[in-house]
Amino acid sequence: MENILEIKDLKISFDTFSGEVQAVRGVNLTLKKGETLAIVGESGSGKSVTSKAVMKLIPQPPGKYKSGEILFEGKDLIKYSERDMHKIRGSEISMIFQDPMTALNPTMTIGAQIAEGLRKHQKMNKQEANERVVKLLDLVGIPNPEARLKQYPHQFSGGMRQRVVIAIALACNPKILIADEPTTALDVTIQAQILELMKDLQDKMSTSIILITHDLGVVANMAQRVAVMYGGRIVETGSVDEIFYKPKHPYTWGLLSSMPKLHNNSEKLLAIPGTPPDLSNPPKGCPFAPRCPYAMKACVDMMPDYTNLSDTHQTACWLLDDRAPKVEPPETIGVGGTKS
Amino acid sequence: MTAMEDKLLEVRNLKRYFKVSHNDVLKAVDDVSFDIYKGETLGLVGESGCGKSTTGRTIIRLYDATDGKVLFNGEDVHGKKSKKELKKFNRKMQMIFQDPYASLNPRMTVKDIIAEGIDIHDLAKSNKERNEKVYRLLETVGLNKEHANRYPHEFSGGQRQRIGIARALAVDPEFIIADEPISALDVSIQAQVVNLLQELQEKRGLTYLFIAHDLSMVKHISDRVGVMYLGHMVELAKSDELYDHALHPYTQALLSAIPVADPEIERSRERIILKGDVPSPINPPSGCRFRTRCPHAMDICAQVAPKWQEAREGHWVACHLYDDEYKSGLNK
């Protein structure tokens, strides 16, 4: 499959009063046509900044693209002017935000908000746009669309608003959909509805999705490939099976172990001690070294390189070096709930 | 769960209504009854707006009950009380809040935050004793005494939640209500806090009411779990029993909606996906409140509210599907 998006050595910093915060420190990513790539990590790991960078939504200043390329169909978006980006946003690449309560304009009817992109990008007239809006609302499962499009966001529930946000994002048939924690603000039963809807729409429209989340359950449900971020870097990337069944990075082990399993009873959760690194003064070596139970001297001093474990599976960890002691992953990762 | 075990807390027909406008009353908690035994953790789950937090807050008397009773060691928590009597309850019951950023006073040092309860209840005779108590509490929750003179903004979310826990422990309570104590934290930090809560329970014989919407975490920490929907308790059972043999269609849907962190299971799983949203609690559906979204809804569900009954040993449910009268009526 061809790559629709390639991110090469992306570095993004923010100037703050306490100095430069290096939010993203050399990220490499590819997104293939029609696939779902999940980016997982804790708050402050740089996952949202990476995704916003693709849309060029990083405010400059205080943000700064220090280096790297974002190749969308071979063209570098970093070199694009704001004006050129207007043509990309919403039509080629669009975004679903976390909080449907704040992502919508409270003073516009939802019909007008969905039609906005259609009128601008596809130069539709009012009537054409309205017809398409009705179709879109129907597609995302909002009953009685003709009447609903004249209503305002406050007249919708949280789950319905997220459906409206999805309808806006999909209005112009984008090639890439970036979903930044699309279900975090929703209840589980509504989350199940929205995830089902996103998968269904992906089948119909063959959109590529970048899914940002911290919920490994959602990842297992949606993604084909996973990138695990920590301290502004990708520490492990692989197919969903490789990450869940053959993880190699101690941080991925920690993430998998700290999730309670629904189908078996372990006495204690394995917590990762400590807190994430301060990116205004990032560690010289592996960002996870201070919290890693297997950390060696090399980990503190030098940043590990990526080791290719398969065509799709790369891990940045000194444990995979020939000279390092062999370490078996802890049993507690005992995935998800297979063994009951 | 044997009858021999001591009940620490009995909640009987608890109601808490809010007047939202001239004519409308929001019934946040409507006729909920359950017991909490000494030394156990009772989990309370449900979606936003189901009344789980209001239940917790009414138990500790942050809200006055509209009707019903809360008995703590056999004594009613609500009703007219002198300041002295209230103080007695406040010492035994403490609460840990959801948002560690909003629940600590930013203008007080950590020492004063933790010692506030000690001061109110006169638990320290001298300043030295007060300090020692605070230091010991900080160590108990995994912080150290250097932290005592700092302010809340200098701490991360997980550390702040530890301060909140230390504050709750300061007065040696028997019972702690934890209202979504980990929802605002990152996954790896959540596990730290949950492990701390469990350790403290073992060491001090605490009883918890653990309120959360994350069912897998609730299952992990709780002995028994109650499921709430629109102000009603719909099911209550031991946590294994509830997860293995959920009876109420809402519990079944809730369990099936949780994504499991295992790609193979996710690929093969059949989901029960509920249609629609939770109805407004100001004007809830007649009969069973879940019937508008229930895949098994029958005529009777719209007419009669289902009874709260023991369907299996220690497993309570409110659903017409498990009504003996109705079932036998069907068979005739």
Interface residues (C-beta under 8 A of the other chain):
Chain A: E42 S43 S157 G158 G159 M160 D187 V188 T189 I190 Q191 A192 Q193 L195 E196 H214 D215 L216 G217 V218 V219 A220 N221 V240 D241 F244 Y245 G254 L255 L256 S257 S258 M259 P260 K261 L262 H263 N265 S266 K268 L269 L270 A271 I272 P273 T275 P276 V335 G336 G337 T338
Chain B: E47 S48 S156 G158 Q159 D186 V187 S188 I189 Q190 A191 Q192 V194 N195 Q198 H213 L215 S216 M217 K219 H220 D240 Y243 A253 L254 L255 S256 A257 I258 P259 V260 A261 D262 P263 E264 I265 E266 R271 I273 L274 D277 V278
